[in-house]
Amino acid sequence: MEVVSIPKKSSINVWFIDTNVIAHWILGSGGILNDICSSLELSNEFVEVYIKRYKSAIDFIDEILIHRNSGCQDEFYISSLTSNELFSAIRDEVRSIIFFKNGIPISRWRDSRNNPDIPESTYQEVYNKTLKSFDYLFDNHGMTPNIGVLSPRFFSL
C-alpha cells in the first residue's frame, strides 16, 4: 500500500492516496460493493470476505475521517494518475464480481474476449457514488488531483 503522510508545521496532515487504497475504500465504504452484490444476488458473505481482504485500505481512510470529524485537520490529495486509474480499477473490480457470479474460471478473467457487459445504469450508479465519496473524502472542497512542480505549494508539503 503506497500511502504517505507528510505532517505540516501548522498541524495539518497531508495525505497522498494511491489508486488501490481509494478504490477499495470507495467500493467498501462508498457502498458500491453492497449495491452491486445486492443486484447480483450475492450473499453478504461475499461482501464480508471482500471487506476483510481490503480491511487495511478501508480502515486507513475511515480512521482518518473519524479523526477529522473530531476536529483534526487533514488534507487529501491524489495524483492525476490516480484519478485516471480510479474508474478503471473500480470497473475491473465490478467485472471480477460479475465473473465470480457467473462462475468464469480465474484463468479467463484477463482475456478481454470474456469481459462481461456492465449495464449503463450500473456505470452511472458507480460514477455517482464515486463522486459522493469524493465529496465526503475531500470535505466537499473539491479535489486537487495535480499539484504541479511550478506550484508554490509543491515543495512546501
MIDOSE-1310 file (N, C-alpha, C; in nm, 2 decimals, decimal comma, always signed):
residues 157
mevv	+0,09/-0,12/+0,00/+0,00/+0,00/+0,00/+0,09/+0,12/+0,00; +0,08/+0,21/-0,10/+0,16/+0,33/-0,11/+0,09/+0,45/-0,06; +0,10/+0,47/+0,07/+0,03/+0,59/+0,14/+0,14/+0,66/+0,22; +0,15/+0,79/+0,20/+0,25/+0,87/+0,27/+0,18/+0,99/+0,34
sipk	+0,21/+1,01/+0,46/+0,16/+1,12/+0,53/+0,28/+1,22/+0,56; +0,26/+1,34/+0,53/+0,36/+1,44/+0,55/+0,30/+1,55/+0,64; +0,33/+1,54/+0,77/+0,28/+1,65/+0,86/+0,33/+1,78/+0,83; +0,25/+1,88/+0,83/+0,29/+2,02/+0,81/+0,31/+2,09/+0,94
kssi	+0,38/+2,20/+0,94/+0,41/+2,27/+1,07/+0,28/+2,33/+1,13; +0,18/+2,35/+1,05/+0,05/+2,40/+1,10/-0,04/+2,29/+1,16; +0,01/+2,18/+1,18/-0,06/+2,06/+1,24/-0,17/+2,01/+1,15; -0,16/+2,04/+1,02/-0,25/+1,98/+0,92/-0,17/+1,86/+0,86
nvwf	-0,24/+1,74/+0,86/-0,18/+1,63/+0,79/-0,22/+1,63/+0,65; -0,12/+1,60/+0,56/-0,15/+1,59/+0,42/-0,13/+1,45/+0,38; -0,23/+1,39/+0,31/-0,24/+1,25/+0,27/-0,24/+1,24/+0,12; -0,14/+1,17/+0,07/-0,14/+1,13/-0,08/-0,19/+0,99/-0,09
idtn	-0,30/+0,97/-0,15/-0,36/+0,83/-0,15/-0,34/+0,77/-0,29; -0,30/+0,65/-0,29/-0,28/+0,57/-0,42/-0,41/+0,51/-0,46; -0,41/+0,47/-0,59/-0,54/+0,42/-0,66/-0,60/+0,30/-0,58; -0,52/+0,21/-0,55/-0,57/+0,09/-0,48/-0,64/+0,12/-0,35
viah	-0,58/+0,20/-0,27/-0,64/+0,24/-0,14/-0,77/+0,31/-0,16; -0,78/+0,41/-0,25/-0,90/+0,49/-0,27/-1,01/+0,40/-0,34; -0,97/+0,32/-0,43/-1,07/+0,23/-0,50/-1,13/+0,14/-0,40; -1,06/+0,07/-0,32/-1,11/-0,02/-0,22/-1,20/+0,05/-0,12
wilg	-1,16/+0,17/-0,08/-1,24/+0,25/+0,02/-1,37/+0,29/-0,05; -1,37/+0,33/-0,17/-1,49/+0,37/-0,24/-1,58/+0,25/-0,26; -1,53/+0,14/-0,29/-1,61/+0,02/-0,31/-1,67/-0,02/-0,18; -1,59/-0,02/-0,07/-1,63/-0,07/+0,06/-1,72/+0,04/+0,13
sggi	-1,66/+0,15/+0,17/-1,73/+0,25/+0,25/-1,82/+0,33/+0,16; -1,80/+0,34/+0,03/-1,88/+0,42/-0,05/-2,01/+0,35/-0,09; -2,02/+0,22/-0,06/-2,15/+0,15/-0,08/-2,16/+0,08/-0,21; -2,06/+0,10/-0,30/-2,08/+0,04/-0,43/-2,08/-0,11/-0,43
lndi	-1,99/-0,17/-0,34/-1,99/-0,32/-0,33/-2,12/-0,37/-0,29; -2,18/-0,31/-0,18/-2,31/-0,36/-0,13/-2,41/-0,36/-0,24; -2,42/-0,25/-0,32/-2,52/-0,23/-0,42/-2,50/-0,34/-0,53; -2,38/-0,35/-0,58/-2,35/-0,45/-0,69/-2,38/-0,59/-0,64
cssl	-2,34/-0,63/-0,52/-2,36/-0,76/-0,48/-2,51/-0,79/-0,45; -2,58/-0,69/-0,41/-2,73/-0,70/-0,39/-2,79/-0,72/-0,53; -2,76/-0,64/-0,63/-2,82/-0,65/-0,76/-2,79/-0,78/-0,82; -2,67/-0,84/-0,79/-2,63/-0,97/-0,85/-2,68/-1,09/-0,76
elsn	-2,74/-1,05/-0,65/-2,79/-1,15/-0,56/-2,68/-1,24/-0,50; -2,57/-1,18/-0,47/-2,46/-1,24/-0,40/-2,48/-1,23/-0,25; -2,44/-1,33/-0,17/-2,47/-1,33/-0,03/-2,38/-1,22/+0,04; -2,42/-1,19/+0,16/-2,35/-1,10/+0,24/-2,21/-1,15/+0,28
efve	-2,20/-1,28/+0,27/-2,07/-1,34/+0,30/-1,96/-1,30/+0,19; -2,01/-1,28/+0,07/-1,91/-1,23/-0,03/-1,86/-1,09/+0,00; -1,95/-1,00/+0,05/-1,92/-0,87/+0,09/-1,82/-0,87/+0,21; -1,85/-0,96/+0,30/-1,77/-0,97/+0,42/-1,63/-1,02/+0,39
vyik	-1,61/-1,11/+0,29/-1,48/-1,16/+0,25/-1,41/-1,05/+0,18; -1,47/-0,97/+0,10/-1,41/-0,86/+0,03/-1,36/-0,76/+0,13; -1,45/-0,72/+0,22/-1,42/-0,61/+0,32/-1,30/-0,66/+0,40; -1,30/-0,79/+0,44/-1,19/-0,84/+0,52/-1,06/-0,84/+0,44
ryks	-1,06/-0,87/+0,32/-0,94/-0,87/+0,23/-0,88/-0,73/+0,22; -0,96/-0,63/+0,21/-0,91/-0,50/+0,19/-0,94/-0,41/+0,31; -0,94/-0,47/+0,43/-0,97/-0,40/+0,55/-0,87/-0,29/+0,58; -0,74/-0,31/+0,55/-0,64/-0,21/+0,59/-0,66/-0,08/+0,51
aidf	-0,69/-0,09/+0,38/-0,72/+0,02/+0,30/-0,84/+0,10/+0,34; -0,95/+0,02/+0,36/-1,08/+0,08/+0,40/-1,06/+0,14/+0,54; -1,01/+0,07/+0,64/-0,99/+0,12/+0,77/-0,90/+0,25/+0,78; -0,79/+0,25/+0,69/-0,70/+0,36/+0,69/-0,77/+0,49/+0,67
idei	-0,85/+0,50/+0,56/-0,92/+0,62/+0,53/-1,03/+0,65/+0,63; -1,11/+0,54/+0,67/-1,21/+0,56/+0,77/-1,16/+0,62/+0,90; -1,04/+0,57/+0,94/-0,98/+0,62/+1,07/-0,94/+0,76/+1,06; -0,89/+0,80/+0,95/-0,85/+0,94/+0,93/-0,98/+1,03/+0,93
lihr	-1,08/+0,98/+0,87/-1,21/+1,06/+0,86/-1,27/+1,07/+1,00; -1,26/+0,97/+1,08/-1,31/+0,97/+1,22/-1,23/+1,08/+1,30; -1,10/+1,09/+1,28/-1,02/+1,19/+1,35/-1,05/+1,33/+1,30; -1,07/+1,34/+1,17/-1,11/+1,47/+1,11/-1,24/+1,51/+1,16
nsgc	-1,34/+1,42/+1,18/-1,47/+1,46/+1,23/-1,46/+1,50/+1,38; -1,35/+1,46/+1,45/-1,34/+1,50/+1,59/-1,25/+1,63/+1,60; -1,22/+1,69/+1,49/-1,15/+1,82/+1,49/-1,01/+1,83/+1,43; -0,95/+1,71/+1,40/-0,82/+1,71/+1,34/-0,83/+1,76/+1,19
qdef	-0,73/+1,83/+1,15/-0,73/+1,89/+1,02/-0,65/+1,80/+0,92; -0,71/+1,76/+0,82/-0,64/+1,67/+0,72/-0,67/+1,72/+0,58; -0,58/+1,71/+0,49/-0,60/+1,74/+0,35/-0,56/+1,61/+0,27; -0,65/+1,58/+0,18/-0,63/+1,46/+0,09/-0,59/+1,51/-0,05
yiss	-0,50/+1,44/-0,11/-0,46/+1,47/-0,24/-0,44/+1,33/-0,32; -0,47/+1,34/-0,44/-0,45/+1,22/-0,53/-0,38/+1,28/-0,65; -0,29/+1,20/-0,71/-0,22/+1,24/-0,83/-0,32/+1,23/-0,95; -0,27/+1,29/-1,06/-0,35/+1,28/-1,19/-0,36/+1,14/-1,23
ltsn	-0,25/+1,06/-1,21/-0,25/+0,92/-1,25/-0,36/+0,85/-1,17; -0,37/+0,88/-1,04/-0,47/+0,81/-0,96/-0,61/+0,84/-1,00; -0,64/+0,96/-1,03/-0,77/+1,00/-1,08/-0,80/+0,93/-1,21; -0,70/+0,92/-1,30/-0,72/+0,85/-1,43/-0,74/+0,70/-1,41
elfs	-0,67/+0,64/-1,31/-0,67/+0,49/-1,29/-0,80/+0,45/-1,21; -0,85/+0,54/-1,14/-0,96/+0,50/-1,04/-1,08/+0,43/-1,10; -1,14/+0,49/-1,20/-1,26/+0,43/-1,26/-1,22/+0,30/-1,33; -1,10/+0,29/-1,38/-1,06/+0,16/-1,44/-1,05/+0,06/-1,34
aird	-0,99/+0,09/-1,22/-0,97/+0,00/-1,11/-1,11/-0,05/-1,06; -1,20/+0,05/-1,04/-1,33/+0,01/-1,00/-1,41/-0,08/-1,10; -1,39/-0,04/-1,23/-1,45/-0,12/-1,33/-1,40/-0,27/-1,33; -1,27/-0,28/-1,31/-1,21/-0,41/-1,30/-1,26/-0,49/-1,18
evrs	-1,28/-0,43/-1,07/-1,34/-0,49/-0,95/-1,48/-0,54/-0,98; -1,56/-0,45/-1,05/-1,70/-0,49/-1,08/-1,70/-0,61/-1,18; -1,61/-0,60/-1,28/-1,60/-0,72/-1,37/-1,57/-0,85/-1,29; -1,47/-0,84/-1,20/-1,43/-0,95/-1,12/-1,55/-1,01/-1,04
iiff	-1,63/-0,92/-0,99/-1,75/-0,97/-0,92/-1,85/-1,04/-1,01; -1,87/-0,98/-1,13/-1,96/-1,05/-1,23/-1,90/-1,18/-1,28; -1,77/-1,19/-1,30/-1,70/-1,31/-1,34/-1,73/-1,42/-1,23; -1,71/-1,38/-1,10/-1,73/-1,47/-0,99/-1,87/-1,52/-0,99
kngi	-1,96/-1,43/-1,00/-2,11/-1,46/-1,00/-2,14/-1,56/-1,11; -2,08/-1,54/-1,23/-2,11/-1,63/-1,35/-2,03/-1,75/-1,35; -1,94/-1,77/-1,25/-1,86/-1,89/-1,25/-1,75/-1,90/-1,35; -1,70/-1,79/-1,40/-1,60/-1,79/-1,50/-1,46/-1,82/-1,43
pisr	-1,39/-1,92/-1,48/-1,26/-1,95/-1,42/-1,16/-1,83/-1,42; -1,09/-1,82/-1,31/-1,00/-1,70/-1,29/-0,90/-1,70/-1,41; -0,86/-1,81/-1,47/-0,76/-1,81/-1,58/-0,82/-1,74/-1,70; -0,95/-1,71/-1,71/-1,01/-1,64/-1,82/-1,04/-1,50/-1,80
wrds	-1,02/-1,45/-1,68/-1,05/-1,31/-1,64/-0,97/-1,21/-1,72; -0,85/-1,24/-1,75/-0,77/-1,14/-1,82/-0,79/-1,13/-1,97; -0,86/-1,23/-2,02/-0,89/-1,23/-2,17/-1,00/-1,13/-2,20; -0,97/-1,03/-2,27/-1,07/-0,92/-2,30/-1,19/-0,98/-2,37
rnnp	-1,18/-1,09/-2,44/-1,30/-1,15/-2,51/-1,40/-1,20/-2,41; -1,36/-1,22/-2,28/-1,46/-1,27/-2,18/-1,51/-1,15/-2,10; -1,48/-1,03/-2,13/-1,53/-0,92/-2,04/-1,68/-0,91/-2,05; -1,74/-0,91/-1,93/-1,88/-0,90/-1,93/-1,93/-0,76/-1,95
dipe	-2,05/-0,75/-2,01/-2,11/-0,62/-2,03/-2,16/-0,57/-1,89; -2,13/-0,45/-1,86/-2,17/-0,38/-1,74/-2,28/-0,28/-1,79; -2,40/-0,30/-1,73/-2,51/-0,21/-1,78/-2,48/-0,07/-1,75; -2,53/+0,02/-1,84/-2,51/+0,16/-1,83/-2,56/+0,21/-1,70
styq	-2,67/+0,16/-1,65/-2,72/+0,21/-1,52/-2,62/+0,18/-1,40; -2,55/+0,06/-1,41/-2,45/+0,03/-1,31/-2,34/+0,13/-1,32; -2,29/+0,16/-1,45/-2,18/+0,26/-1,46/-2,23/+0,39/-1,40; -2,35/+0,43/-1,43/-2,40/+0,56/-1,37/-2,40/+0,56/-1,22
evyn	-2,45/+0,45/-1,17/-2,45/+0,44/-1,02/-2,31/+0,44/-0,96; -2,22/+0,37/-1,02/-2,08/+0,37/-0,97/-2,02/+0,51/-0,98; -2,04/+0,58/-1,09/-1,99/+0,71/-1,11/-2,05/+0,81/-1,00; -2,18/+0,80/-0,98/-2,24/+0,89/-0,88/-2,19/+0,86/-0,74
ktlk	-2,18/+0,74/-0,71/-2,14/+0,70/-0,57/-1,99/+0,74/-0,55; -1,91/+0,73/-0,66/-1,77/+0,77/-0,65/-1,76/+0,92/-0,63; -1,84/+1,00/-0,70/-1,84/+1,14/-0,68/-1,88/+1,18/-0,53; -1,98/+1,11/-0,48/-2,03/+1,13/-0,34/-1,92/+1,10/-0,25
sfdy	-1,85/+0,99/-0,27/-1,73/+0,95/-0,19/-1,62/+1,06/-0,19; -1,60/+1,11/-0,31/-1,50/+1,22/-0,32/-1,55/+1,34/-0,24; -1,67/+1,38/-0,25/-1,72/+1,49/-0,17/-1,70/+1,47/-0,02; -1,72/+1,35/+0,02/-1,70/+1,32/+0,17/-1,55/+1,32/+0,20
lfdn	-1,47/+1,26/+0,12/-1,33/+1,25/+0,14/-1,26/+1,38/+0,14; -1,29/+1,46/+0,04/-1,23/+1,59/+0,02/-1,31/+1,70/+0,09; -1,39/+1,66/+0,18/-1,47/+1,75/+0,26/-1,55/+1,85/+0,18; -1,59/+1,81/+0,06/-1,67/+1,89/-0,03/-1,60/+2,02/-0,07
hgmt	-1,46/+2,02/-0,06/-1,39/+2,14/-0,10/-1,33/+2,12/-0,24; -1,37/+2,01/-0,30/-1,32/+1,98/-0,44/-1,19/+1,90/-0,42; -1,15/+1,84/-0,53/-1,03/+1,76/-0,52/-0,92/+1,83/-0,60; -0,80/+1,81/-0,55/-0,68/+1,87/-0,62/-0,60/+1,75/-0,67
pnig	-0,63/+1,70/-0,79/-0,56/+1,58/-0,84/-0,42/+1,61/-0,88; -0,38/+1,73/-0,90/-0,25/+1,76/-0,95/-0,19/+1,89/-0,90; -0,08/+1,87/-0,82/-0,01/+1,98/-0,77/+0,12/+1,99/-0,85; +0,12/+2,08/-0,95/+0,23/+2,09/-1,04/+0,36/+2,14/-0,98
vlsp	+0,47/+2,10/-1,04/+0,60/+2,14/-0,99/+0,62/+2,29/-0,98; +0,55/+2,36/-1,07/+0,56/+2,51/-1,07/+0,47/+2,57/-0,96; +0,39/+2,50/-0,90/+0,30/+2,55/-0,79/+0,39/+2,58/-0,67; +0,37/+2,69/-0,60/+0,45/+2,72/-0,48/+0,43/+2,62/-0,37
rffs	+0,31/+2,55/-0,37/+0,29/+2,45/-0,26/+0,35/+2,32/-0,29; +0,41/+2,30/-0,41/+0,46/+2,17/-0,44/+0,57/+2,12/-0,35; +0,66/+2,20/-0,32/+0,77/+2,16/-0,23/+0,75/+2,20/-0,08; +0,64/+2,26/-0,05/+0,61/+2,30/+0,08/+0,53/+2,20/+0,16
l	+0,49/+2,09/+0,09/+0,40/+1,99/+0,16/+0,49/+1,91/+0,25
